[in-house]
Amino acid sequence: CDEYTVIKVRLETGRTHQIRVHMASIGHPLLGDSLYDMPIPEEAEEEKEKKTKQFRRAALHAWKIRFIHPFTGEKMMFETPLPEDFAVDFTNFI
């Protein structure tokens, strides 16, 4: 519980909880994920709380989405900046 990694993931489908389930299944749940987070030793709970207090939700953000419109066939792409709660110095999480 003392190391965090920022990752970029590309999905082929939009399956619900896909990233959350897969990351938890390999032992690397998302920061702030209350559903798929793995149990941690009791002595590490205070340290985890200190590091994750900024995230009151899973630290997951879809910054870009591309798809073909199902009716018009037009290629669509949308981007959005990171939310304010992501504007942190991640060196504090290591």
C-alpha positions as CSV (number, residue, x, y, z in Angstrom):
1,C,0.0,0.0,0.0
2,D,3.0,2.3,-0.3
3,E,3.4,2.6,-4.0
4,Y,1.0,4.0,-6.7
5,T,1.3,4.0,-10.5
6,V,-0.4,6.3,-13.0
7,I,-1.4,4.1,-16.0
8,K,-3.0,4.7,-19.4
9,V,-5.4,2.0,-20.6
10,R,-7.0,1.6,-24.0
11,L,-10.3,-0.3,-24.0
12,E,-11.7,-2.2,-27.0
13,T,-15.2,-2.3,-25.5
14,G,-17.1,-0.3,-23.0
15,R,-17.9,-3.1,-20.5
16,T,-19.0,-1.9,-17.1
17,H,-16.2,-2.0,-14.5
18,Q,-13.7,-3.5,-17.0
19,I,-10.7,-1.6,-15.8
20,R,-11.6,-1.8,-12.1
21,V,-12.2,-5.6,-12.2
22,H,-9.1,-6.4,-14.2
23,M,-6.7,-4.2,-12.2
24,A,-8.0,-5.7,-8.9
25,S,-7.7,-9.2,-10.3
26,I,-4.0,-8.7,-10.8
27,G,-3.5,-7.2,-7.3
28,H,-3.5,-3.6,-8.3
29,P,-6.9,-2.0,-7.5
30,L,-7.6,1.6,-8.4
31,L,-6.9,4.3,-5.8
32,G,-10.2,5.1,-4.1
33,D,-12.1,2.1,-5.4
34,S,-14.4,1.1,-2.6
35,L,-15.9,-1.8,-4.4
36,Y,-12.9,-3.7,-5.8
37,D,-10.2,-2.5,-3.4
38,M,-8.3,-5.4,-1.8
39,P,-8.2,-5.9,2.0
40,I,-5.0,-4.5,3.6
41,P,-3.3,-5.2,6.9
42,E,-4.9,-3.2,9.8
43,E,-1.6,-1.5,10.5
44,A,-1.5,-0.1,7.0
45,E,-5.0,1.3,7.1
46,E,-4.0,4.7,8.6
47,E,-1.3,5.2,6.0
48,K,-3.7,4.3,3.2
49,E,-6.3,6.7,4.5
50,K,-3.7,9.5,4.5
51,K,-2.7,8.9,0.9
52,T,-6.2,8.4,-0.4
53,K,-8.1,11.1,1.4
54,Q,-8.2,13.2,-1.8
55,F,-10.1,10.6,-3.7
56,R,-13.6,10.0,-2.6
57,R,-14.2,7.8,-5.7
58,A,-12.2,5.5,-7.9
59,A,-9.3,7.4,-9.5
60,L,-10.4,6.7,-13.0
61,H,-11.0,9.2,-15.8
62,A,-12.0,8.7,-19.4
63,W,-10.1,11.6,-21.0
64,K,-10.9,10.6,-24.6
65,I,-13.5,8.5,-26.3
66,R,-13.8,7.7,-30.0
67,F,-16.6,5.8,-31.7
68,I,-18.6,5.6,-34.9
69,H,-22.0,7.1,-34.6
70,P,-24.5,4.2,-34.8
71,F,-27.0,6.0,-37.1
72,T,-24.9,8.4,-39.2
73,G,-21.7,6.4,-39.5
74,E,-19.8,9.6,-38.6
75,K,-16.5,9.2,-36.7
76,M,-16.9,10.9,-33.3
77,M,-14.2,11.9,-30.8
78,F,-14.5,13.7,-27.5
79,E,-11.8,14.8,-25.0
80,T,-12.0,16.3,-21.6
81,P,-9.3,17.6,-19.2
82,L,-8.6,15.8,-15.9
83,P,-11.0,16.6,-13.1
84,E,-9.8,18.9,-10.2
85,D,-9.2,16.0,-7.8
86,F,-6.6,14.6,-10.2
87,A,-4.6,17.8,-10.1
88,V,-2.2,16.5,-7.5
89,D,1.6,15.9,-7.2
90,F,1.7,12.1,-7.5
91,T,5.2,12.1,-6.0
92,N,3.3,12.4,-2.6
93,F,1.8,9.0,-3.2
94,I,5.1,7.1,-3.5
